[in-house]
Amino acid sequence: MKRNLLTYLLAFCLPLTLLASSNLLKIKGISYLIDRNELILQTNQGNISINFGGQTIIFSNQEPLINTIDTFKTSYGIPFPEETFVYPRRAWLNNVTNVSLNSVGTKSKIYKYQSLSDKSLILSGENEFADVKLEFVLEENIITVNQTLTPKKDGYYSSSTLDLLFTDKNKPFKIVIPGYVNSEKLNPDFVASYAYEHYAPDIPVIYQDKCVTTPVSILQTNDITVGVAPAKEYPRKPFINGINKHHDWNVGYSFMNERKELTPLLYYPVLGTPQSLLKKNEKINFSFHIIISKEDWYDVYQKTIYDIYDFDEMRNLQNKTSLSDRVMKIYKYMRNEGPSLFRKAEFENMTISAQDYRGGIKGADNDAMKNSDYGAMWMLAKLTSNPVLNEEILPYVRNFKLKQQYQNGKYKGAPQGQYYLWKSKKWVEEWGEHIEPIAITYYSLIDLGNILLFQPKDKDLKKKMLASAELLSSLQNTDGSWPMGIDIHTEKQILPDLPDLRPTFYGMYVAYKVFGKKKYLLSAIRGADWFVKNSVNENKFIGVCGDTRFAPDFVTGMAVEALMDMFLITNNLKYKEAALKTARYYSTYIYTHPSNNEEYIDENGAKINSLYYTQSGLVCEHIGVMGSANPQGPILLSSFAGMFVRLYKETGERLFLDMARASANGRDNFVDEKSGIASYYWAHFNKVALPYPQHAWWQIGWIMDYLISEAELRSNGKIYFPRGFITPKVGPHKITGFNNGVINGEKVNLIIDEKLIDNKNPDLEILTAQTKNNKSNYFIVMNSRNVSTEMDIKLGKNKEQFLETIEPFGIKIIKLSN
């Protein structure tokens, strides 16, 4: 057996002669075979034996020059990323430095360790650069290691943690570094593996703190899974004393040592960072945890989230304004054309309307227009019966959708672009001039499908949608896949290194639901089967944002809901299993970084709790080394929240529910007080909400989906409202309100009427529904906190007062006569 091969054996199977001939140190919970560097652990899963290897010290006697390596190409020989992709290129270049690629400094291994105590497990080792002391403490299945590094000379230092779990690359394994890697294979195509997470790189890269959503490196084998996580005081705190510290790099994360052996590793300090400059004999401490399980990666991942980083603390968040009040505030703001930036323009003798878009669009002269959540627009108009929305805005928004599609030609039914430039009177995409099948799914089928739920007799919309369904069907390949995108000038596939690893099949599902044609269902099944085989089973996805070169993004969450819909319509368990697998993977897009609960004093002398600026619970727009999470952190658009509540109801897995609630509650510091609109990116706090009012519709959509999902969960099915189709493109939230719901067996219609509610308690969420005969109203009152609260609210036309205690995360259903 190799000296540094980590093996897991039952302690009672160890040969007695080995125990007799070895120097055996017995400590509470741990026995240590000194001459073999072998730990025998007494865990709640039985006795486990670990034979560990050494650790690496990286040294530089002068400040390491952080050099960018910009020589990478795609599998088609194209320099990557192309300079036209400005946003992902910046992030990429920051992640292909010699430090990230582990190619700077002199590396030296420590192999041998000596015991320093017979009362506790303290080991020491050394090489020519430093002395290292390791103190081990075992609690259940988690070993805490307190490490002290003492330099032997002045210079810059980095130290890896212990090589813990080697595995043969030809045998089954799984590598997980949440936010960066989730793979069962290595891939020599560095661009595909490093930029898109299409398997893992085959070189020992070191990943940065800022996009590690949960700070841990995990390696799973057939027999056991081991994770290594820094103690919670060591990963970077993104918000300290009012300062954005998102870009700090405190800890490095890897899955491979310098000899290209698979082992979960951390690096602290990171070479070239301020902490790495040390004087001779200047001690530096680091603590990390080794999490051990005989289950899979998801078990170690959850133990890290809860047992190491205390994610359950997020249940303590409290709103300053309830989510239902936020919806009301956004509604008041968005029904006015002025502040909501609705613009009317002429195109082909028709007045169309969309909202001004202030982001960067190629070819725009500050004249781009776009709409976002059509389903939420029609839902809000229906729930409020507001004449401004119904008569002054939606008819022209409908015209925008009618004119967005190609009217004739080869691509009849495809969207000409997401944006309309009103000065030059043309449609454009985020990047390039091309047709994307998933854009047909999004902007020609889902959008029209959601509108038709509210106005099913609209013949013009149906005609447009039918053309789009036929086009998407015709573009499907014989294997069930679709081309990723087609250049409209050359008719060649764009970015040939990227297959269409997205749930494009959902467009055919929507077409089947609207038109009932079996060929559309068969097309959806072929597409879903291809997607499960090539995307879900291989854990390979791409995104839908062209300006980020389709870095993996929130469409992975949409895939979960799309697969669940396919399960419901086919009753094929394959789709449900694929949906749950993808959902667990998608949870790694969500930050659970240790929350900073420290208070600080702002410029006005007010005490601020940093917990309310945490990234924990928020999802990345795009993950990985070139995603938007690199410069901006996560987003406040928690479209996944309602779906995660439904997944908790389906599986009983608490992580889904905790993530949903953590994303939804306590985020007031990111919300513009006047409009109720949240900023898009975490890094903007509450300063950049109003220039992008399109996002408000997405926010109405996800908040209503989340609140209704909570009501359905808490009422044990006594409340139910039918859902529409997934929302482009931030999915997976779904709208409602187009058909009757049910409360306590009675048919009702969801409504929004501020005159019926007088509520001053931000802990209470209130939804209102009206019976079909309009004689009564139901009020669904929910406590958003994990402690009891007093209702003290007035409801109904007569403002009847209710003074009751509502339990933690509780619900009350109140019916009042009109």
Disulfide bonds with the S-S distance in Angstrom:
none
